Amino acid sequence: MPADAPVLTPEEMRELRMLLLWSFTDFSKRARVPRSTLCEYETKRGNLKPARQASCRKVLMQAMVAHSAKIAKLVAGEQAA
């Protein structure tokens, strides 16, 4: 992760995951980070190494962009793919 990339706080990570309707298992598979590690981070009982933080951030941001595009199409009256 670049030095200037913002780190997602446990609260931000949980909120994004929940907006996507992903369980810890769903998120774990997509980010390739152990489920227990994600759970510990979100509940503030552990930390994420920079590489894992970067993986989580990338997966969440890509999913949010995809969902935003679907929402924009629905608002415009188009059928979402």
N, C-alpha and C positions, 0 to 999 in steps of 0.2 A: 504494500500500500504506500503510495507517495507520502512523504513526510507532511505535506499540507492537507491531505485528505482528512476530513472530519471523522471522528470516531463516533459510532452510534452508541448512545447510552443504552443501558439495559431497558429503560422505559421506552425509548424510541424504537429499539429493535422489537420489543414485545408489541407495541402499537402497530408497526408496519406488518408484522407477522399476522396479527389478528385482523387487520384490514383486508389482508389477502385470504383470510379464512384458512390459514395453514396451521396444522398442529405442529408440535415440536418434531414429530416424526417426519412430516412433510418437509419442513424447513431443513431438518438435518440431512435428508436425502439430497435435496437440491443444492445445499451449500457444502455438502460433503464434510460436515463437522459432526462429531458425535452428539447424539441427542442429549446425553447427560451434561455435556459441556455447555450446550445452549441453555438448558434449563438452569444450570448453576449461574450462568451469566445473567440471564433475565431476572433471576431472583436475588441477585447481588451476593451470591455465595462463591463466586469465582470470577476469573478474568479470561479474556480471549487473547491469544497470541496475535500479533499483527497480521500474520498470513490468514488466520481464521477470521479475524475481523474484516479483512479485505474481501474474503470469499462471501461472507454473510452480506456485507454491504452491496457487493456486485449483484448477487442473486436477488436481493430485495429491490434494488433500484431498477433492474431489468424488468422484474415482475410488475412494479408500480408503473413503469412506462407503458408496458403492454396493457395493463388495466386502464390506464388513462386514455389510451387510444380507443379502446372498446367503448368507454364511457362517452368520448367525444362523438363516436359514430352513432351511438344511441340517441344522444342529444340532437344530432343533426338529422335523425330520422332514418339512418341507414341501418342495415342489419349487421350486427357484430359478428365477426368470424369466430 
